Amino acid sequence: MKRLRWVLILFFLIVIFYFSWIPDSDLLHTGFFPKEWKYWIDDLKNFRTIYPFIGLGYFGQSAFKKLGKLEAFVGVILLSLMIVSLAELGQLLLPERHFDWADIMYGFLGASLGACLLLISQPIFYRIQNQVYKIKRARGQPKNYEIP
């Protein structure tokens, strides 16, 4: 599970930097997205920055779980601000792209939303895991037995 977390963090980082540094800001031309997504991808140019940062905030905070909840939250937000700032600074080197403070704001909001989603969903997952463990114990099954 730890490897999956790091693979997903790496995936979101690649997505962030790839789509931030392609020469054309119209992402529909990249061929990755269907035409039906045009409104969410190209018409909301700055808002689309929020999507990968939600994932980065969620999985990034879980990577910092050895720290306290507040320290992990602040750490992932600061790290996300550095990442979105680096992505925006890289756009200064591209002729058809430009630095935009709104992208930094949406990156911050996305990371914050992702980190908050983790804080909300974690107790729910722990409660489900605890209930499954109680069922296994009541049935006398080993811990690693999967319930169909």
C-alpha positions as CSV (number, residue, x, y, z in Angstrom):
1,M,0.0,0.0,0.0
2,K,2.9,2.3,0.7
3,R,4.3,1.8,-2.8
4,L,0.9,2.6,-4.3
5,R,0.8,5.8,-2.4
6,W,4.2,6.9,-3.8
7,V,3.3,5.8,-7.3
8,L,0.1,7.9,-7.1
9,I,2.1,10.9,-5.8
10,L,4.6,10.5,-8.6
11,F,1.7,10.2,-11.1
12,F,0.2,13.5,-9.9
13,L,3.5,15.2,-10.0
14,I,4.1,14.1,-13.6
15,V,0.6,15.2,-14.6
16,I,1.1,18.6,-13.0
17,F,4.5,19.3,-14.6
18,Y,3.6,17.8,-18.0
19,F,0.4,19.8,-18.5
20,S,2.0,22.9,-17.0
21,W,4.9,22.9,-19.4
22,I,3.4,21.8,-22.8
23,P,3.7,24.7,-25.2
24,D,-0.1,25.0,-25.9
25,S,-2.4,25.8,-23.0
26,D,-5.4,24.2,-24.8
27,L,-5.2,20.7,-23.4
28,L,-7.9,19.3,-25.7
29,H,-5.3,19.2,-28.5
30,T,-3.1,16.8,-26.5
31,G,-5.3,13.9,-27.3
32,F,-5.6,12.7,-23.7
33,F,-9.1,14.0,-23.2
34,P,-12.4,13.4,-25.0
35,K,-14.1,16.3,-26.7
36,E,-17.0,16.1,-24.2
37,W,-14.7,17.4,-21.5
38,K,-13.9,20.6,-23.3
39,Y,-15.8,22.8,-20.8
40,W,-13.9,21.3,-17.8
41,I,-10.5,21.2,-19.5
42,D,-10.2,24.2,-21.7
43,D,-13.0,26.6,-20.9
44,L,-12.1,26.7,-17.2
45,K,-8.4,27.3,-17.8
46,N,-7.3,28.2,-14.3
47,F,-9.8,25.9,-12.5
48,R,-8.4,22.8,-14.1
49,T,-5.3,23.3,-12.0
50,I,-7.3,22.1,-9.0
51,Y,-7.8,18.5,-10.2
52,P,-4.3,17.0,-9.9
53,F,-3.6,19.0,-6.7
54,I,-6.6,17.3,-5.0
55,G,-4.9,14.0,-5.5
56,L,-1.5,15.4,-4.5
57,G,-3.0,16.8,-1.3
58,Y,-4.8,13.6,-0.4
59,F,-2.0,11.2,-1.0
60,G,0.7,13.6,-0.1
61,Q,-0.7,14.1,3.4
62,S,-1.0,10.4,3.9
63,A,2.7,10.2,3.1
64,F,3.4,12.6,6.0
65,K,1.2,10.6,8.5
66,K,4.1,10.0,10.9
67,L,3.9,13.7,11.7
68,G,0.9,15.0,13.5
69,K,-2.3,15.8,11.6
70,L,-1.7,19.5,11.6
71,E,2.0,19.2,10.7
72,A,1.1,16.8,7.8
73,F,-1.6,19.2,6.6
74,V,0.7,22.2,6.7
75,G,3.6,20.2,5.2
76,V,1.6,19.1,2.2
77,I,0.2,22.6,1.6
78,L,3.7,24.1,1.7
79,L,5.0,21.4,-0.6
80,S,2.1,21.9,-3.0
81,L,2.7,25.7,-3.0
82,M,6.4,25.0,-4.0
83,I,5.4,22.6,-6.7
84,V,2.7,24.9,-8.3
85,S,5.1,27.9,-8.0
86,L,7.9,25.9,-9.8
87,A,5.4,24.8,-12.5
88,E,4.4,28.4,-13.0
89,L,8.0,29.7,-13.1
90,G,8.7,27.1,-15.7
91,Q,6.0,28.6,-17.9
92,L,8.0,31.8,-18.1
93,L,10.4,29.9,-20.3
94,L,7.7,28.9,-22.8
95,P,6.7,31.5,-25.5
96,E,3.0,30.8,-25.5
97,R,2.5,30.3,-21.8
98,H,2.6,32.8,-19.0
99,F,2.8,33.0,-15.2
100,D,-0.6,33.2,-13.5
101,W,-1.3,33.8,-9.8
102,A,-4.8,32.2,-10.2
103,D,-3.1,28.9,-11.0
104,I,-1.1,29.2,-7.7
105,M,-4.4,29.9,-5.9
106,Y,-6.1,26.9,-7.4
107,G,-3.2,24.7,-6.7
108,F,-3.4,25.8,-3.1
109,L,-7.1,25.2,-3.0
110,G,-6.8,21.8,-4.6
111,A,-4.1,20.6,-2.2
112,S,-6.1,21.9,0.8
113,L,-9.3,20.2,-0.5
114,G,-7.4,16.9,-1.0
115,A,-5.8,17.1,2.5
116,C,-9.2,17.9,4.1
117,L,-10.8,14.9,2.2
118,L,-8.2,12.7,3.8
119,L,-8.9,14.1,7.3
120,I,-12.6,13.4,6.7
121,S,-12.3,10.0,5.1
122,Q,-9.6,8.5,7.3
123,P,-11.9,7.9,10.4
124,I,-14.5,6.4,8.1
125,F,-11.9,3.9,6.7
126,Y,-10.6,3.1,10.2
127,R,-14.2,2.4,11.4
128,I,-14.8,0.1,8.4
129,Q,-11.5,-1.7,9.0
130,N,-12.3,-2.1,12.6
131,Q,-15.8,-3.6,11.8
132,V,-14.2,-6.1,9.4
133,Y,-11.7,-7.1,12.0
134,K,-14.5,-7.7,14.5
135,I,-16.4,-9.8,12.0
136,K,-13.2,-11.9,11.3
137,R,-12.5,-12.3,15.0
138,A,-16.1,-13.4,15.7
139,R,-15.9,-16.0,12.9
140,G,-12.5,-17.2,14.1
141,Q,-10.9,-16.4,10.8
142,P,-7.3,-15.3,10.4
143,K,-6.6,-11.5,9.9
144,N,-5.5,-11.9,6.3
145,Y,-8.7,-13.7,5.2
146,E,-10.7,-11.6,2.7
147,I,-14.4,-11.5,3.2
148,P,-16.2,-12.0,-0.2
